[in-house]
Amino acid sequence: MIGALWGGAVVAVVAVVAAVAGCWVAAVLHSVPAATGDPEVAMELDGLAGRRTRRLAVAVVDLDAVASVRSAFIRADVRTRFEVGSVTKALTGMLLADAIDRRELSMDTTVGEVLPPLRARRSPR
């Protein structure tokens, strides 16, 4: 009876060790490679990227800096193509909010006011 319990305990310990080792190997195999590019941007990107990150490209634009555009990449480079998808909606909203904050536009501004040539082409309804 004691031998059977001892044997069961050994099997349980071996199973736990195998499971932990398997998780460690899986984590190593699926780890995110270090970011490349601008060292400061790459360090920030390394901190933000997770194991599920497939490809990532980040650009930081500062028109007042000596290097106005700095970039970093994970499994990508300057030639990697990305699908834009619905990202443009969020970017358009952010640009609108920024223009409103700078008092260049208001929520009541029409496209015709910003782009006067379009007002002349408006089709009658």
C-alpha positions as CSV (number, residue, x, y, z in Angstrom):
1,M,0.0,0.0,0.0
2,I,2.8,2.5,0.9
3,G,4.7,1.5,-2.3
4,A,1.6,2.3,-4.4
5,L,1.2,5.7,-2.7
6,W,4.9,6.5,-3.1
7,G,4.8,5.5,-6.8
8,G,1.7,7.7,-7.3
9,A,3.5,10.6,-5.7
10,V,6.5,10.2,-7.9
11,V,4.3,10.1,-11.0
12,A,2.6,13.3,-9.8
13,V,5.9,15.1,-9.2
14,V,7.2,14.0,-12.6
15,A,4.0,15.3,-14.2
16,V,4.3,18.7,-12.5
17,V,7.9,19.0,-13.4
18,A,7.1,18.1,-17.1
19,A,4.3,20.6,-17.2
20,V,6.4,23.4,-15.7
21,A,9.3,22.6,-18.2
22,G,6.8,22.6,-21.1
23,C,5.4,26.0,-20.1
24,W,9.0,27.4,-19.8
25,V,10.0,26.0,-23.3
26,A,6.8,27.4,-24.8
27,A,7.4,30.8,-23.2
28,V,11.0,30.8,-24.6
29,L,9.9,29.8,-28.1
30,H,7.1,32.4,-28.2
31,S,9.0,35.2,-26.6
32,V,9.0,38.6,-28.4
33,P,12.3,39.4,-30.0
34,A,14.0,42.6,-28.9
35,A,13.0,45.7,-30.8
36,T,15.3,47.2,-33.3
37,G,15.8,50.8,-34.4
38,D,16.2,53.9,-32.4
39,P,17.5,52.7,-29.0
40,E,15.2,54.9,-26.8
41,V,12.1,54.1,-28.8
42,A,13.1,50.4,-29.0
43,M,13.5,50.3,-25.2
44,E,10.0,51.7,-24.7
45,L,8.6,49.3,-27.3
46,D,10.2,46.3,-25.6
47,G,8.3,47.3,-22.4
48,L,5.0,47.6,-24.2
49,A,5.1,44.5,-26.5
50,G,3.6,41.2,-25.3
51,R,4.1,37.6,-26.2
52,R,1.2,37.8,-28.7
53,T,2.9,40.6,-30.6
54,R,3.4,39.5,-34.2
55,R,4.7,42.5,-36.0
56,L,5.0,46.1,-34.7
57,A,6.3,49.3,-36.0
58,V,6.3,52.6,-34.1
59,A,7.3,56.1,-35.2
60,V,7.8,59.0,-32.9
61,V,7.6,62.4,-34.7
62,D,8.9,65.5,-33.1
63,L,9.3,68.4,-35.6
64,D,11.3,70.4,-33.1
65,A,14.0,67.7,-32.5
66,V,17.2,67.3,-34.5
67,A,16.0,63.8,-35.5
68,S,12.4,64.6,-36.3
69,V,11.4,61.0,-36.9
70,R,12.6,58.1,-34.8
71,S,11.3,54.5,-35.2
72,A,11.6,51.0,-33.7
73,F,10.4,47.6,-35.0
74,I,9.6,44.1,-33.8
75,R,9.7,41.5,-36.5
76,A,9.4,44.3,-39.1
77,D,11.4,47.0,-40.8
78,V,10.8,50.1,-42.9
79,R,9.7,47.9,-45.9
80,T,7.1,45.9,-43.9
81,R,3.5,46.4,-45.1
82,F,0.7,46.6,-42.6
83,E,-3.0,46.6,-43.2
84,V,-4.5,49.9,-42.2
85,G,-8.0,48.5,-41.4
86,S,-10.2,50.8,-39.3
87,V,-7.3,52.6,-37.7
88,T,-7.9,55.7,-39.9
89,K,-11.2,56.4,-38.0
90,A,-9.4,56.8,-34.7
91,L,-6.6,58.8,-36.3
92,T,-9.1,61.2,-37.9
93,G,-10.9,61.6,-34.6
94,M,-7.6,62.4,-32.9
95,L,-6.6,64.9,-35.5
96,L,-10.0,66.6,-35.3
97,A,-9.7,66.8,-31.5
98,D,-6.2,68.2,-31.8
99,A,-7.4,70.9,-34.3
100,I,-10.3,71.8,-32.0
101,D,-7.9,72.1,-29.1
102,R,-5.8,74.4,-31.2
103,R,-8.9,76.4,-32.1
104,E,-8.4,75.8,-35.8
105,L,-11.8,74.0,-36.1
106,S,-15.0,73.6,-34.1
107,M,-17.4,70.7,-34.0
108,D,-19.7,72.9,-36.2
109,T,-17.0,73.4,-38.9
110,T,-18.0,72.0,-42.3
111,V,-15.7,70.4,-44.9
112,G,-16.7,73.2,-47.3
113,E,-15.3,75.8,-44.9
114,V,-12.0,74.0,-44.7
115,L,-11.8,73.1,-48.4
116,P,-13.6,75.9,-50.3
117,P,-13.2,74.4,-53.8
118,L,-15.4,71.5,-52.6
119,R,-18.2,73.9,-51.8
120,A,-18.4,74.9,-55.5
121,R,-18.6,71.3,-56.7
122,R,-21.5,70.4,-54.4
123,S,-24.2,68.6,-56.3
124,P,-27.8,70.0,-55.9
125,R,-30.2,67.8,-54.0
